């Protein structure tokens, strides 16, 4: 086995001696993803209420944002009042405006890499209303 400074330093820099796992984690440490998700939620909500002129977008409320571990993708949950058809049209309008919204987010938040946005319908308010109606029915029954 050859000896010398090159062989010894290669052995010292082995991943097992440094305590690294064999897999590479692509997540951002700390709470940055949570902070960025909150900022994106606030900015997208403001853009939807004042900045977008698409007639397909009805009364939409941003209920949450989920970030990927590498901060390259964001899933924006949106609650839309109205029928299923109105909700679908609003979702189509938001999806078509995703490029503009992403561009504006990059400027407003001064991000080097703005995450790709995916809009999804949030049915949480509808589910809460349905459960509330069921509970009211149970209260009325003897």
C-alpha positions in Angstrom: 0.0 0.0 0.0 1.5 3.3 -1.0 2.2 5.9 1.6 2.5 9.6 1.5 0.6 12.8 2.2 -1.8 12.2 -0.7 -2.9 8.8 0.4 -3.4 9.9 4.0 -5.5 13.0 3.2 -7.8 10.9 0.9 -8.4 8.5 3.8 -9.1 11.4 6.2 -11.7 13.0 3.8 -13.7 9.8 3.5 -17.4 10.5 4.1 -17.7 7.8 6.8 -14.9 9.4 8.9 -16.6 12.8 8.6 -20.0 11.6 9.8 -21.8 12.2 6.5 -24.5 9.8 5.4 -24.2 8.3 1.9 -27.3 10.1 0.7 -27.3 13.8 -0.1 -30.0 15.9 1.5 -31.4 18.6 -0.8 -33.3 20.4 1.9 -32.6 23.9 3.2 -31.7 23.9 6.9 -33.7 26.0 9.4 -37.0 27.7 9.0 -36.4 29.4 5.6 -39.0 27.3 3.8 -41.6 28.3 6.3 -40.7 31.9 6.2 -40.6 31.9 2.4 -44.0 30.1 2.2 -45.5 32.8 4.4 -44.1 35.6 2.3 -45.3 33.9 -0.9 -48.8 33.4 0.6 -49.1 37.1 1.5 -47.8 38.4 -1.8 -49.9 36.0 -4.0 -53.0 36.9 -1.9 -52.3 40.6 -2.5 -51.7 40.0 -6.2 -55.0 38.0 -6.6 -57.0 40.6 -4.9 -55.6 43.7 -6.6 -53.2 42.9 -9.4 -54.8 40.2 -11.6 -57.3 41.3 -14.2 -58.4 37.9 -15.5 -62.2 37.7 -15.5 -62.1 33.9 -14.9 -60.6 34.5 -11.4 -63.5 34.8 -8.9 -63.4 35.4 -5.2 -60.3 33.4 -4.4 -58.5 33.2 -1.0 -55.0 31.8 -0.6 -55.2 29.3 2.3 -51.7 28.0 2.3 -48.4 27.5 0.6 -46.3 24.3 0.7 -42.6 24.5 -0.3 -40.4 21.7 -1.6 -37.3 21.0 0.3 -35.0 22.7 -2.2 -37.3 25.8 -2.5 -37.8 25.3 -6.2 -41.5 24.4 -6.2 -44.4 25.8 -4.3 -48.0 24.4 -4.1 -50.4 27.3 -3.5 -53.7 26.2 -2.0 -56.6 28.4 -3.0 -60.2 28.4 -1.8 -62.7 29.7 -4.3 -66.3 30.6 -3.5 -68.9 29.5 -6.0 -69.9 26.4 -8.0 -67.6 23.7 -9.1 -67.5 25.3 -12.6 -66.6 28.7 -11.2 -63.9 27.0 -9.1 -62.4 25.3 -12.1 -62.4 28.5 -14.2 -60.7 30.4 -11.3 -58.1 27.6 -11.1 -57.5 27.8 -14.9 -57.1 31.6 -14.6 -54.6 31.3 -11.8 -52.7 28.6 -13.7 -52.5 30.8 -16.8 -51.3 33.7 -14.7 -48.7 31.6 -12.8 -45.8 32.9 -14.9 -46.7 36.5 -14.2 -47.2 35.8 -10.5 -43.8 34.0 -10.4 -42.1 37.0 -12.1 -43.7 39.5 -9.7 -42.7 37.3 -6.7 -39.1 37.4 -7.9 -39.1 41.2 -8.0 -41.1 41.7 -4.8 -39.2 39.2 -2.6 -35.9 39.8 -4.4 -35.3 36.1 -5.0 -32.5 34.8 -7.1 -34.5 31.6 -8.0 -38.2 32.0 -7.7 -40.1 28.7 -7.1 -42.4 27.3 -9.8 -46.0 27.7 -8.7 -48.7 25.1 -8.8 -52.2 26.1 -7.8 -54.6 23.6 -6.2 -58.1 23.9 -4.9 -58.5 23.8 -1.2 -61.8 22.2 -0.2 -61.3 22.7 3.5 -64.0 25.4 3.8 -66.6 23.2 2.0 -65.8 20.3 4.2 -66.1 22.4 7.3 -69.5 23.7 6.2 -70.7 20.1 5.4 -69.6 18.9 8.8 -71.3 21.9 10.5 -74.6 21.0 8.7 -74.2 17.4 9.9 -73.7 18.4 13.4 -76.7 20.7 13.3 -78.8 17.8 12.1 -77.6 15.6 14.9 -78.5 18.3 17.5 -82.0 18.6 16.1 -82.7 14.8 16.2 -83.9 13.5 19.6 
